[in-house]
Amino acid sequence: MKTRLIFLVTLLFSVSTFAQQITGDWHGALKVQAAMQLRIVFHISQNGDKYSATMDSPDQGAKGIPVSSTLFANSKLDISMPNLMAEYNGELQGDSITGTFKQRGMSLPLNLTRHAVEEQVIKRPQEPAPPFPYYSEEVTFTNPSAGITLAGTLTLPKKEGKFPVVVLVTGSGSQNRDEEVFGHKPFLVIADYLTRNGIGVLRYDDRGFGKSTGDFQKALTPDFASDVESAVSYLKSRKDIDQKKIGLIGHSEGGNIAPIVASKSKDIRFIVMLAGTGLRGDRLLVLQQELIGRASGAPEQELAVWKEAGEKGMDIMDHTTDPKALKQKLAQLLAETYLKQMKDTAQADIKAQISMQVEQMTTPWMRYFLKYDPLPALSKVKCPVLVLNGEKDLQVPAKENIPLIEKALKQGGNRQVVIKVFPNLNHMFQECKTGAPAEYGSIEQTIAPVVLETTTNWIKQTVK
């Protein structure tokens, strides 16, 4: 009896020790491209004989990413993340795990240890550093209709004087005043360049982000437009601003918001559209998916299946008003599509992926975006407009969007329009190879100098 008890205690101790070898935090880094790494952290826990996990991607500012299933047996670790269309397969070897991270047909080695991976020092040669040769002020202003306070930075060529000023308008997704993404701060670079060249700049954190108050998740495009209007009202209250020379520069969705504001206000002297859209949201989304998928190496057969599904999904979104029915129809469509594409994937993983996609597609902002047609607002813009796009932009492709923008502006009688499409530039206006979003972070350049020069010279000419 005593011998059995000792054996049982020893067995339990061995099992417990073995389990603790896999639970806890595991750190690694994906070598996405030669010059860029992407840190990954798995947090693994155990409840009885079952394991669960979450994932962090510190370099993308993402924490607690849900994991669908976590299996560990015979030193083999398998983690499934259908929400990212990804999985990790590794083998525990002492204090490390050797394995492979797979996502959308791409496989990359990912070895994990207990030690945190140091953040990579990324070269961003265009990013300015203080002291700056101009006046800079932290400011706040209110949007009375929304009951929120927005926080930002106003830079002026000098502390004393009256200057033309532009308001910078960020793209989709919650972003700070620098429009920071993939280690780049494009709005900081733009603001610095313009201010050094005699043009003041106001940039601010999106509502509910950074130091600004409000609820970003509940906001629609018109709400963001009202934030811009509040920024303009604030500038008009200052004595160091030339009130007849206030303009807007909007990037991506910001390129749609700028015309909305300008179409309703006589206070806007000019607007600059950086990768603004001409296509309706649903058509743009289907096109985006196809172009980015092709640039990422997806097979044409797979692209065709998802294009068909995307078009059907947009039709469902357009003609279904009942929220419950909408989710059911989208879930059924996705289930049929995944059956064609992912026959070998566990049903639980597919269901989790479908649930995540349905929730994304039915958010208030997405439903508004998909039905939004930018052309009516563009046709009402009477002030000078500079339209810039990159030839390799896969998110807002110039070929399909520029003609529509130009036509709408001219139909509205606007003859003060300048349009330029830059070769070899992507959606972020970086010099690139393919234009795929996966390149954004690995490119040292934040924004091509020719874009900065073109924008600055055009504004100077317009407000002189």
Long-range contacts (C-beta under 8 A, 24 or more apart in sequence): 19-46, 21-92, 22-46, 22-51, 22-72, 22-77, 22-92, 23-51, 24-114, 25-114, 26-97, 26-112, 26-113, 26-114, 27-112, 27-113, 27-114, 27-115, 27-116, 27-117, 28-110, 28-111, 28-112, 28-113, 28-117, 29-110, 29-117, 29-120, 30-101, 30-108, 30-110, 31-108, 31-109, 32-108, 32-438, 32-441, 32-442, 33-438, 33-439, 33-442, 34-442, 35-442, 35-444, 36-120, 36-122, 36-441, 36-442, 37-117, 37-120, 39-117, 39-119, 39-120, 40-101, 40-110, 40-112, 41-116, 42-67, 42-79, 42-88, 42-112, 44-70, 44-72, 53-79, 55-79, 55-81, 58-119, 59-119, 59-120, 59-183, 59-441, 60-182, 66-352, 68-348, 68-349, 68-352, 69-346, 69-348, 69-349, 80-346, 80-349, 82-345, 82-349, 82-350, 82-352, 82-353, 82-356, 83-352, 83-353, 83-356, 85-353, 104-296, 104-298, 105-297, 105-298, 106-296, 106-297, 122-183, 122-441, 122-444, 123-444, 124-183, 124-184, 124-185, 124-444, 124-446, 125-444, 125-445, 126-189, 126-445, 126-446, 126-447, 127-185, 127-188, 127-189, 127-446, 128-188, 128-189, 128-192, 132-192, 132-195, 133-196, 134-158, 134-195, 134-196, 135-159, 139-202, 139-234, 140-211, 141-204, 141-230, 141-231, 141-233, 141-234, 142-230, 143-207, 143-214, 143-226, 143-227, 143-229, 143-230, 144-230, 145-226, 146-207, 146-214, 146-223, 146-226, 146-227, 148-207, 148-208, 148-212, 148-213, 148-214, 148-227, 149-212, 149-213, 150-204, 150-205, 150-207, 150-212, 150-213, 150-214, 150-227, 150-230, 150-231, 151-177, 151-204, 151-205, 151-210, 151-211, 151-212, 152-177, 152-202, 152-203, 152-204, 152-205, 152-212, 152-231, 153-177, 153-191, 153-202, 153-203, 153-204, 154-200, 154-201, 154-202, 155-191, 155-192, 155-195, 155-200, 155-201, 156-195, 156-200, 156-240, 157-195, 157-196, 157-198, 157-199, 157-200, 159-240, 160-240, 161-240, 162-239, 162-240, 162-241, 162-242, 163-198, 163-199, 163-200, 163-240, 163-241, 163-242, 163-245, 164-198, 164-199, 164-200, 164-242, 164-245, 164-246, 164-247, 164-269, 164-459, 164-463, 165-199, 165-200, 165-201, 165-202, 165-235, 165-241, 165-242, 165-245, 165-246, 165-247, 166-194, 166-199, 166-200, 166-201, 166-202, 166-246, 166-247, 166-248, 166-249, 166-272, 166-459, 167-201, 167-202, 167-203, 167-228, 167-231, 167-232, 167-235, 167-246, 167-247, 167-248, 167-249, 168-201, 168-202, 168-203, 168-249, 168-250, 168-251, 168-254, 169-224, 169-228, 169-248, 169-249, 169-250, 169-251, 169-254, 169-255, 169-257, 169-258, 170-206, 170-251, 170-252, 170-253, 170-254, 171-251, 171-252, 171-253, 171-254, 171-255, 171-275, 172-252, 172-253, 172-365, 172-369, 174-206, 174-208, 174-209, 174-216, 175-205, 175-206, 175-209, 176-205, 176-206, 176-209, 176-210, 177-203, 177-204, 177-205, 177-210, 178-203, 179-203, 179-251, 181-428, 181-440, 182-440, 182-441, 183-441, 184-428, 184-440, 184-441, 184-446, 185-446, 186-251, 186-428, 186-429, 186-446, 186-447, 187-251, 189-446, 189-447, 189-452, 190-249, 190-447, 190-452, 190-455, 193-452, 193-456, 194-455, 194-456, 194-459, 197-456, 197-460, 198-460, 199-456, 199-459, 199-460, 200-241, 202-231, 202-234, 202-235, 204-231, 217-363, 217-365, 218-364, 219-365, 220-364, 220-365, 220-368, 221-253, 221-256, 221-257, 221-260, 221-365, 221-368, 221-369, 221-372, 222-260, 224-253, 224-257, 225-257, 225-260, 225-261, 228-257, 228-258, 228-261, 229-261, 229-265, 232-261, 232-265, 232-267, 232-268, 236-267, 242-463, 243-267, 244-269, 245-269, 245-463, 247-271, 247-272, 247-459, 247-462, 247-463, 248-272, 249-274, 249-455, 250-274, 250-276, 251-275, 252-276, 252-277, 252-395, 252-396, 252-427, 253-369, 255-396, 256-372, 256-374, 256-377, 259-374, 259-377, 259-378, 259-380, 259-381, 259-385, 260-377, 262-381, 262-382, 262-383, 263-377, 263-378, 263-380, 263-381, 264-380, 268-383, 269-383, 269-384, 269-462, 269-463, 270-383, 270-384, 270-385, 270-386, 270-459, 270-462, 270-463, 271-381, 271-383, 271-384, 271-385, 271-386, 272-385, 272-386, 272-388, 272-455, 272-458, 272-459, 273-385, 273-386, 273-387, 273-388, 273-405, 274-388, 274-429, 274-451, 275-388, 275-389, 275-390, 275-393, 275-395, 275-396, 275-427, 275-429, 276-374, 276-387, 276-396, 276-401, 276-405, 277-374, 277-396, 277-401, 277-405, 278-374, 278-375, 278-378, 278-400, 278-401, 278-402, 278-403, 278-404, 278-405, 278-408, 279-374, 279-400, 279-401, 279-404, 280-370, 280-371, 280-372, 280-373, 280-374, 281-369, 281-370, 281-371, 281-372, 282-314, 282-317, 282-318, 282-370, 282-371, 283-314, 284-396, 284-401, 285-310, 285-314, 285-370, 286-310, 286-311, 286-314, 287-397, 287-400, 288-394, 288-395, 291-394, 291-397, 292-394, 292-395, 292-436, 292-437, 295-394, 295-434, 295-435, 295-436, 296-436, 296-438, 302-341, 305-337, 305-340, 305-341, 306-337, 306-341, 309-333, 309-334, 309-336, 309-337, 313-361, 314-370, 317-361, 317-367, 317-370, 317-371, 318-370, 318-371, 323-362, 326-362, 327-358, 327-362, 330-357, 330-358, 330-361, 330-362, 331-355, 331-358, 334-358, 374-405, 374-408, 375-404, 375-408, 376-408, 378-405, 378-408, 378-409, 378-412, 379-408, 379-409, 379-411, 379-412, 380-412, 381-409, 381-412, 381-414, 382-412, 382-413, 382-414, 383-414, 383-416, 384-416, 384-417, 384-418, 384-462, 385-409, 385-414, 385-416, 385-417, 385-418, 386-418, 386-420, 386-454, 386-455, 386-458, 386-459, 387-417, 387-418, 387-419, 387-420, 388-419, 388-420, 388-421, 388-422, 388-429, 388-451, 388-454, 388-455, 389-420, 389-421, 389-422, 390-421, 390-422, 390-424, 390-425, 390-426, 390-427, 390-429, 390-435, 391-421, 391-422, 391-423, 391-424, 391-425, 392-423, 392-424, 392-425, 392-426, 392-432, 392-434, 392-435, 393-425, 393-426, 393-427, 393-435, 394-426, 394-427, 394-435, 394-436, 394-437, 395-427, 395-437, 396-427, 418-458, 420-454, 422-448, 422-450, 422-451, 425-451
